[in-house]
Each structure stands twice: as C-alpha cells, then as structure tokens.
Amino acid sequence: MGTLHLTAENFSETISNGSVLVDFWADWCGPCRTVGPIIDKLAEEYEGRVTVAKVDVENEKKLAIRFKVMSIPTVVLFKDGIETKRFVGVQPKDTYKAELDKASA
C-alpha cells in the first residue's frame, strides 16, 4: 500500500482505526526531504501493522492548524484517532521504529 497522502476529506477516517503515523511536511522544506524517505521506508516495513501517511501542509493548511503543527517536519503517531506521540524535526529512523514497535505490538 505504501505511504498514503491525506487531505481534509480522508484524514479523520484514516486516523480513526489502529495506529497511524502521519508526516506533516512541505515540498520546500529541506529537513522534510530528509525525513520523507525514512517515512516511505517505514510504510514498507510496517505494512499491514501501521498505516503511514503524509500531509502536505501547503495544500492542507487547516489540518496543520487543527493539529497545531508549528514547525515541519512534524510526525504524529495516532492510535484510534488519539495522538499518542509527536516528533518535531528530523529524527533517526530508529526513534520512529521504537514507537511503531510499541504501537503495533
């Protein structure tokens, strides 16, 4: 399935079931380009256990405001629609994996 691209239309439904990792990013953001490939790899590695998605904050400003995304990249882990963890800035892959392992156990 790979990385989903979320919009205001499909965001709430997508995060409502199970564990969902969401990367809030923008095309012009250098650090986002560092995190992007990590997020895509996580989508492959956790397929069937965790949904991995991205929100382009330039196109989905209301979602960024709703979730108080002040800096990008911001990566948020949701469990059944509830935020359980937030990462701001570039993080190593292992940091995300540690949380995903707990969330998918």
Buried (B, 14 or more C-beta within 10 A) or exposed (E): EEBBEBEEEEBEEBBEEBBBBBBBBBEEBEEBBEBBEBBBBBBEEBEEBBBBBBBBBEEBEEBBEEBEBEEBBBBBBBBEEEEEBEBBEBBEBEBBBEBBEEBEE
